Amino acid sequence: MTASDICTKQSTNTLYRLILFTTTLLVFISCTKYTDQEIASQDPNELSIPSDFNWTTTTNLEAKLDFDFALTALELELDLLDENGNRIMLLTKEIGVNSISFNQRVLLQSNNATLHIPQLDEYYDIPYGKSNHQISFPGELRNDSGNINNDFFATRKSGKDDDDDGDDGADDDDDDKERGKKVGNLNFPSSGFAYRAFEDLWPARGDYDFNDLVIKYNYTATADKKNNLVEVTFRISLPAIGAGHHNGIGLQLLNLENNQYEAVTGDIFTSENTDITIDNAHPHIAIISENVFKTIPSYYTNVGDGADATPHSFEVTIYFDKKDKIKIQNLVFDLFLFRTNLRGLEIHLPGLPPTSAADNNLFGTVDDLSISNGYYRSVDNSPWGIELTDDQNWKHPLSRVKIWDAYPEFTSWIGSGGNQFTDWNKNPVNSLVYPY
């Protein structure tokens, strides 16, 4: 090792020590906080948090659909609906395909989801969790001898028309040859909005008011007839920006299979994107905001001790290169926080992996135990980000009010393993949350 190498290594180590010292110090001074109100606190260790606790109010809907011989010969629409009839996802089963699977995050509701196949006018219950289903040609569509009614097939077009854009949508019907006909879609959540609420002092704990950045959003992704992603539109609002740091918002795409998340990589975006910045060194990462304080038209925090304003709202549409053939069945769009002046510091929901731009040297430092406990979890399995869904405006805690004080059922929700008190976010102590 040369003298130059030694100096470089020493400089790097000094930088990391400085980052960790500064982060720990900012636990106490990062934001202007209440000083005239004493809030009863509870030690996070008393929550007895399961090691695999799902820090969201969503659940997974994973299913494998097997089609019998008769249905394999047909093209079918697969319309997945929540208990209120709102669309979760619309897929196409192509001619010759005898099996299709999906795995999606969905609203946790009382009743099963429903699969509707319009061509058959049939409905199937799809329970939460993991399930397998055999889909057979309905008996009522068979002839008197029990065989498949040929008249049914005669009304279903199985030939191929001209298809210049290669999306399997006939040109006569194709409303967008350049990008491919958009026939499938994916909605999250299927109604209302999702909220991602972050503590931004990672790898230090923070104060657990989860208002350093609150992102309210939903999205609609569209796909072609092969279920390949074409574009996604996010509707975003920023209800709270209580951080002392300047932070940005990034997006990565993940595939969810066998309870494992794998990043979608490559040059996945098209050159026509104007609503995002593409990270040239990591072209599968989209930057929605480099600095949220510069994204909003005027400064506000909305945490009770600073400037108040109507939350800034905006839309972002992102276009994808169809040559990458990103399937929507198992696709998760991961919005994450990153430090504007320290790009390698990212904060994701617990269990979700960092991007390739993250600084791996920060994992396992201060209060983070990602190396052995799963990404973005502390020694007691506490998170730096949570996600919940709500048809109304979620009222985030005021500055320095711990979330379990603002929402007394939060602790009970955790203690039940997430199986009870799933509507904890609808029952706040009104004096401790931001008044919408």
C-alpha positions as CSV (number, residue, x, y, z in Angstrom):
1,M,0.0,0.0,0.0
2,T,1.4,3.4,-1.0
3,A,1.5,6.5,1.1
4,S,-1.2,7.9,-1.1
5,D,-3.4,4.8,-0.5
6,I,-3.0,5.2,3.2
7,C,-3.9,8.8,3.1
8,T,-7.0,8.0,1.0
9,K,-8.1,5.3,3.4
10,Q,-7.6,7.5,6.5
11,S,-9.6,10.3,4.8
12,T,-12.4,7.9,4.0
13,N,-12.5,6.6,7.6
14,T,-12.5,10.1,9.0
15,L,-15.4,11.0,6.7
16,Y,-17.5,8.0,8.0
17,R,-16.7,8.9,11.6
18,L,-17.8,12.4,10.9
19,I,-21.0,11.2,9.3
20,L,-21.9,9.0,12.2
21,F,-21.0,11.6,14.9
22,T,-23.1,14.2,13.1
23,T,-26.0,11.9,12.6
24,T,-26.0,10.9,16.3
25,L,-25.8,14.6,17.3
26,L,-28.7,15.5,15.1
27,V,-31.0,13.0,17.0
28,F,-31.2,15.8,19.6
29,I,-31.1,18.9,17.4
30,S,-32.3,18.1,13.9
31,C,-35.6,19.9,14.2
32,T,-37.2,22.7,16.3
33,K,-39.3,20.7,18.7
34,Y,-41.9,21.3,21.4
35,T,-40.5,22.4,24.7
36,D,-43.8,23.4,26.4
37,Q,-45.4,20.0,26.3
38,E,-44.3,16.9,28.1
39,I,-45.3,13.8,26.2
40,A,-45.4,10.4,28.0
41,S,-42.9,8.2,26.3
42,Q,-42.7,4.4,26.0
43,D,-39.4,2.5,25.4
44,P,-39.5,0.8,22.0
45,N,-38.1,-2.3,23.7
46,E,-41.4,-2.7,25.6
47,L,-43.3,-3.2,22.3
48,S,-41.9,-6.8,21.9
49,I,-41.8,-6.4,18.1
50,P,-41.7,-9.6,16.1
51,S,-38.5,-9.9,14.0
52,D,-40.6,-10.2,10.8
53,F,-43.2,-7.6,11.6
54,N,-44.8,-6.0,8.6
55,W,-44.7,-2.3,9.2
56,T,-47.6,-1.6,6.8
57,T,-51.3,-1.8,6.9
58,T,-51.2,-3.9,3.6
59,T,-50.9,-7.6,3.0
60,N,-49.8,-9.8,0.1
61,L,-52.1,-11.4,-2.4
62,E,-50.2,-14.2,-4.1
63,A,-51.9,-16.8,-6.3
64,K,-51.1,-19.3,-9.1
65,L,-53.9,-19.8,-11.6
66,D,-53.9,-23.1,-13.7
67,F,-56.2,-23.3,-16.7
68,D,-57.6,-26.4,-18.2
69,F,-57.0,-27.5,-21.8
70,A,-60.1,-25.6,-23.2
71,L,-59.2,-22.3,-21.5
72,T,-55.5,-22.6,-22.5
73,A,-56.7,-22.2,-26.1
74,L,-58.4,-18.8,-25.2
75,E,-57.2,-15.3,-24.6
76,L,-58.8,-14.2,-21.3
77,E,-58.9,-11.0,-19.2
78,L,-58.1,-11.6,-15.6
79,D,-59.7,-8.7,-13.5
80,L,-58.6,-8.8,-9.9
81,L,-60.9,-6.8,-7.6
82,D,-61.0,-5.9,-3.9
83,E,-64.0,-6.5,-1.7
84,N,-65.6,-3.3,-2.8
85,G,-65.2,-4.0,-6.5
86,N,-62.3,-1.7,-7.0
87,R,-59.7,-2.9,-9.5
88,I,-56.4,-4.1,-8.1
89,M,-55.0,-5.4,-11.4
90,L,-56.0,-6.3,-14.9
91,L,-54.0,-9.0,-16.7
92,T,-54.2,-10.8,-20.0
93,K,-53.8,-14.5,-20.3
94,E,-52.6,-15.1,-23.8
95,I,-53.6,-17.9,-26.1
96,G,-51.5,-21.0,-25.3
97,V,-50.7,-20.0,-21.8
98,N,-51.9,-22.6,-19.2
99,S,-50.7,-20.9,-16.0
100,I,-50.2,-17.4,-14.7
101,S,-49.1,-16.2,-11.2
102,F,-49.1,-12.9,-9.4
103,N,-48.0,-11.4,-6.1
104,Q,-49.2,-8.0,-5.1
105,R,-49.4,-5.8,-2.0
106,V,-53.1,-5.0,-1.4
107,L,-55.4,-3.4,1.1
108,L,-56.1,-5.6,4.1
109,Q,-59.8,-6.0,4.0
110,S,-62.3,-8.3,5.8
111,N,-63.3,-10.3,2.7
112,N,-61.4,-12.1,0.0
113,A,-60.4,-10.5,-3.2
114,T,-62.2,-11.6,-6.3
115,L,-61.0,-12.7,-9.7
116,H,-63.4,-11.9,-12.5
117,I,-63.1,-13.4,-16.0
118,P,-65.5,-11.4,-18.2
119,Q,-65.4,-13.8,-21.2
120,L,-66.7,-16.6,-18.9
121,D,-68.8,-14.3,-16.7
122,E,-67.2,-16.2,-13.8
123,Y,-66.0,-15.0,-10.4
124,Y,-63.5,-16.7,-8.1
125,D,-62.6,-16.0,-4.5
126,I,-58.8,-15.3,-4.0
127,P,-57.9,-15.3,-0.3
128,Y,-55.1,-13.3,1.2
129,G,-51.8,-15.0,1.5
130,K,-50.6,-17.7,-1.0
131,S,-53.1,-19.9,-2.9
132,N,-53.4,-22.1,-6.0
133,H,-56.5,-22.2,-8.2
134,Q,-57.6,-24.6,-10.9
135,I,-59.7,-22.6,-13.5
136,S,-61.9,-24.9,-15.7
137,F,-64.1,-24.2,-18.6
138,P,-67.6,-23.7,-17.0
139,G,-70.1,-26.5,-17.4
140,E,-72.9,-24.2,-18.5
141,L,-70.9,-23.3,-21.6
142,R,-70.6,-27.0,-22.6
143,N,-73.1,-28.7,-25.0
144,D,-75.5,-31.4,-24.1
145,S,-72.9,-34.0,-24.5
146,G,-70.6,-32.3,-22.0
147,N,-68.1,-31.2,-24.7
148,I,-66.9,-27.7,-25.3
149,N,-69.5,-25.7,-27.2
150,N,-67.9,-24.8,-30.5
151,D,-70.2,-21.8,-30.8
152,F,-68.4,-20.3,-27.8
153,F,-65.0,-20.5,-29.6
154,A,-66.5,-19.2,-32.8
155,T,-67.3,-15.9,-31.1
156,R,-63.7,-15.6,-29.7
157,K,-61.2,-14.3,-32.3
158,S,-58.0,-16.4,-32.2
159,G,-56.3,-15.1,-35.3
160,K,-53.7,-12.3,-35.4
161,D,-54.2,-9.1,-37.2
162,D,-51.5,-6.6,-38.3
163,D,-49.5,-5.5,-35.2
164,D,-46.8,-3.1,-36.2
165,D,-45.8,-2.2,-32.6
166,G,-45.5,-5.8,-31.4
167,D,-47.8,-5.4,-28.4
168,D,-50.3,-8.1,-29.6
169,G,-52.9,-5.4,-30.0
170,A,-54.3,-5.3,-33.5
171,D,-53.4,-2.0,-35.3
172,D,-57.1,-1.3,-36.1
173,D,-57.8,-1.1,-32.4
174,D,-54.4,0.2,-31.3
175,D,-54.7,3.8,-30.0
176,D,-51.0,4.3,-29.5
177,K,-48.8,2.3,-31.9
178,E,-45.7,4.1,-30.9
179,R,-45.8,3.0,-27.2
180,G,-48.1,0.0,-27.5
181,K,-51.7,-0.4,-26.6
182,K,-52.3,0.0,-22.9
183,V,-54.8,-2.7,-22.0
184,G,-53.7,-3.9,-18.5
185,N,-53.2,-2.0,-15.3
186,L,-52.1,-2.1,-11.7
187,N,-53.5,0.2,-9.0
188,F,-52.1,0.8,-5.6
189,P,-53.9,1.1,-3.4
190,S,-57.1,0.0,-5.1
191,S,-58.9,2.9,-3.3
192,G,-57.8,5.9,-1.4
193,F,-54.1,6.7,-0.8
194,A,-51.0,5.2,0.8
195,Y,-48.8,7.1,3.2
196,R,-45.1,6.5,3.6
197,A,-43.9,8.2,6.8
198,F,-40.2,8.5,7.5
199,E,-37.7,9.2,10.3
200,D,-34.7,10.7,8.5
201,L,-31.9,10.3,11.0
202,W,-30.9,6.8,10.0
203,P,-28.8,5.0,11.0
204,A,-29.6,6.7,14.4
205,R,-33.1,6.1,15.8
206,G,-34.7,9.5,15.7
207,D,-37.7,10.6,17.8
208,Y,-40.4,8.3,16.3
209,D,-42.8,11.1,15.4
210,F,-42.7,9.9,11.7
211,N,-43.2,13.3,10.3
212,D,-39.7,14.1,8.9
213,L,-41.2,13.3,5.5
214,V,-44.7,12.1,4.8
215,I,-45.5,11.0,1.2
216,K,-49.2,10.6,0.4
217,Y,-49.5,8.8,-2.9
218,N,-51.3,6.3,-5.2
219,Y,-50.3,5.1,-8.6
220,T,-51.7,3.5,-11.8
221,A,-49.4,1.4,-13.9
222,T,-50.4,0.4,-17.4
223,A,-49.3,-2.6,-19.4
224,D,-49.6,-4.0,-22.9
225,K,-51.3,-7.3,-23.8
226,K,-48.3,-9.3,-22.8
227,N,-48.5,-7.7,-19.3
228,N,-45.3,-5.7,-19.9
229,L,-45.1,-2.4,-18.1
230,V,-45.6,0.7,-20.4
231,E,-46.0,3.6,-17.9
232,V,-46.9,4.6,-14.4
233,T,-48.6,7.7,-13.1
234,F,-48.0,8.7,-9.5
235,R,-50.3,11.2,-7.7
236,I,-48.2,12.6,-4.9
237,S,-48.8,15.0,-2.0
238,L,-46.4,16.0,0.8
239,P,-48.4,16.5,4.0
240,A,-45.4,16.9,6.3
241,I,-41.8,17.9,5.9
242,G,-40.6,18.1,9.5
243,A,-37.0,17.3,8.9
244,G,-34.0,19.4,9.6
245,H,-32.2,17.8,6.7
246,H,-32.7,18.4,3.0
247,N,-34.0,15.1,1.6
248,G,-35.1,13.9,-1.8
249,I,-37.5,11.2,-3.1
250,G,-36.3,8.3,-5.3
251,L,-38.0,5.4,-7.0
252,Q,-36.9,1.9,-7.7
253,L,-38.8,-1.1,-9.1
254,L,-38.8,-4.4,-7.3
255,N,-40.0,-7.9,-8.2
256,L,-41.6,-9.8,-5.4
257,E,-41.3,-13.5,-5.6
258,N,-41.2,-16.1,-2.7
259,N,-41.3,-13.2,-0.2
260,Q,-38.0,-11.9,-1.7
261,Y,-37.5,-8.5,-3.3
262,E,-35.2,-8.2,-6.3
263,A,-34.4,-4.9,-8.0
264,V,-35.3,-4.4,-11.6
265,T,-32.1,-3.2,-13.3
266,G,-30.9,-1.9,-16.6
267,D,-31.7,1.1,-18.8
268,I,-35.4,0.7,-18.1
269,F,-36.6,4.3,-18.8
270,T,-37.2,5.9,-22.1
271,S,-35.7,9.2,-23.3
272,E,-39.1,10.9,-23.3
273,N,-39.3,11.2,-19.5
274,T,-39.6,14.8,-18.4
275,D,-41.1,14.4,-14.9
276,I,-38.1,12.6,-13.4
277,T,-34.3,12.7,-13.4
278,I,-32.6,9.5,-14.3
279,D,-29.4,8.6,-12.3
280,N,-26.9,8.1,-15.1
281,A,-24.6,6.0,-12.9
282,H,-27.6,3.8,-11.9
283,P,-30.1,4.1,-14.8
284,H,-32.8,1.9,-13.1
285,I,-33.3,4.6,-10.4
286,A,-35.7,7.5,-11.0
287,I,-35.3,10.7,-9.0
288,I,-38.7,12.3,-8.4
289,S,-37.3,15.1,-6.2
290,E,-33.7,16.0,-5.5
291,N,-34.8,18.2,-2.6
292,V,-38.4,18.3,-1.4
293,F,-37.9,21.9,-0.1
294,K,-37.2,22.9,-3.6
295,T,-40.1,20.9,-5.0
296,I,-42.7,22.7,-2.9
297,P,-43.6,26.2,-4.1
298,S,-43.2,27.8,-0.6
299,Y,-41.7,26.6,2.7
300,Y,-43.8,24.7,5.2
301,T,-43.4,21.9,7.7
302,N,-47.0,21.1,8.9
303,V,-45.8,19.6,12.2
304,G,-47.2,22.1,14.7
305,D,-44.1,24.3,15.4
306,G,-43.3,25.8,12.0
307,A,-44.9,27.1,8.9
308,D,-48.3,25.7,7.8
309,A,-49.6,25.3,4.3
310,T,-51.9,23.2,2.1
311,P,-49.7,20.2,1.2
312,H,-48.1,20.5,-2.2
313,S,-49.6,18.0,-4.7
314,F,-48.2,17.0,-8.1
315,E,-48.4,14.2,-10.7
316,V,-45.5,12.2,-12.1
317,T,-45.8,10.0,-15.2
318,I,-42.9,7.7,-16.0
319,Y,-42.4,5.9,-19.3
320,F,-40.6,2.5,-19.6
321,D,-38.7,0.9,-22.5
322,K,-40.8,-2.0,-23.6
323,K,-37.8,-4.0,-24.7
324,D,-37.1,-4.7,-21.1
325,K,-40.4,-6.6,-20.8
326,I,-41.0,-5.7,-17.1
327,K,-44.0,-7.8,-16.0
328,I,-46.5,-6.1,-13.8
329,Q,-47.7,-9.3,-12.0
330,N,-45.1,-9.2,-9.2
331,L,-44.1,-5.6,-9.5
332,V,-43.6,-3.2,-6.5
333,F,-42.9,0.5,-6.9
334,D,-40.6,1.5,-4.0
335,L,-40.6,5.2,-3.1
336,F,-37.7,6.0,-0.8
337,L,-36.0,8.9,0.9
338,F,-32.4,9.9,0.4
339,R,-30.2,12.7,1.7
340,T,-29.8,15.5,-0.8
341,N,-26.1,16.2,0.0
342,L,-25.2,12.6,0.8
343,R,-26.8,10.4,-1.9
344,G,-25.6,7.2,-0.4
345,L,-27.8,7.6,2.6
346,E,-31.1,6.1,1.7
347,I,-34.1,5.1,3.9
348,H,-36.6,2.5,2.7
349,L,-39.4,0.6,4.4
350,P,-38.1,-2.2,6.6
351,G,-37.3,-5.3,4.6
352,L,-37.0,-3.5,1.3
353,P,-33.4,-3.5,-0.2
354,P,-31.4,-0.3,-0.8
355,T,-30.6,0.7,-4.3
356,S,-27.2,0.2,-5.9
357,A,-26.5,3.9,-5.1
358,A,-26.7,3.3,-1.4
359,D,-23.5,3.5,0.8
360,N,-23.2,0.0,2.3
361,N,-20.7,1.2,4.9
362,L,-23.5,2.8,6.8
363,F,-25.4,-0.4,7.5
364,G,-24.8,-2.0,10.9
365,T,-23.7,1.4,12.4
366,V,-25.2,3.4,15.2
367,D,-28.7,1.9,15.8
368,D,-29.1,0.1,12.5
369,L,-28.9,-3.7,12.6
370,S,-29.6,-4.4,8.9
371,I,-26.7,-6.8,8.5
372,S,-28.4,-9.4,10.7
373,N,-31.9,-8.2,11.2
374,G,-33.1,-7.4,7.6
375,Y,-32.8,-4.0,5.9
376,Y,-33.7,-0.9,7.8
377,R,-34.5,-2.4,11.2
378,S,-33.0,-1.5,14.5
379,V,-31.8,-3.8,17.3
380,D,-35.3,-4.1,18.6
381,N,-36.8,-4.4,15.0
382,S,-38.1,-0.8,15.0
383,P,-38.3,0.9,11.5
384,W,-37.3,4.2,10.0
385,G,-40.3,4.1,7.7
386,I,-43.9,2.9,7.9
387,E,-46.7,2.6,5.3
388,L,-50.4,2.8,5.9
389,T,-53.5,3.3,3.8
390,D,-56.4,5.6,4.3
391,D,-59.4,6.8,2.4
392,Q,-59.3,10.0,4.3
393,N,-56.4,12.3,5.3
394,W,-54.1,10.5,7.7
395,K,-53.2,12.8,10.6
396,H,-49.5,12.5,11.3
397,P,-48.1,13.1,14.8
398,L,-47.1,16.6,15.8
399,S,-43.4,17.4,16.2
400,R,-41.7,15.1,18.8
401,V,-44.9,13.2,19.6
402,K,-44.1,9.6,19.4
403,I,-46.5,7.7,17.1
404,W,-47.6,5.3,19.9
405,D,-48.7,8.3,22.0
406,A,-50.5,9.9,19.1
407,Y,-52.1,6.6,18.2
408,P,-52.7,4.5,21.4
409,E,-53.7,1.4,19.4
410,F,-50.4,1.4,17.5
411,T,-48.7,-0.6,20.3
412,S,-51.6,-3.0,20.4
413,W,-51.4,-3.5,16.7
414,I,-47.7,-4.4,17.0
415,G,-48.4,-6.7,20.1
416,S,-50.9,-8.6,18.0
417,G,-48.4,-9.2,15.3
418,G,-50.4,-6.9,13.0
419,N,-53.5,-9.2,13.1
420,Q,-55.6,-6.9,15.3
421,F,-56.2,-3.1,15.5
422,T,-55.4,-2.9,11.8
423,D,-57.3,0.4,11.8
424,W,-55.1,2.0,14.5
425,N,-54.4,4.9,12.1
426,K,-58.0,6.0,12.2
427,N,-58.1,6.5,16.0
428,P,-55.7,9.3,17.0
429,V,-55.5,11.5,20.1
430,N,-56.6,14.6,18.3
431,S,-54.5,17.0,20.4
432,L,-51.3,15.1,19.4
433,V,-51.8,15.0,15.7
434,Y,-51.7,17.6,12.9
435,P,-55.2,19.1,12.5
436,Y,-56.4,18.7,8.9
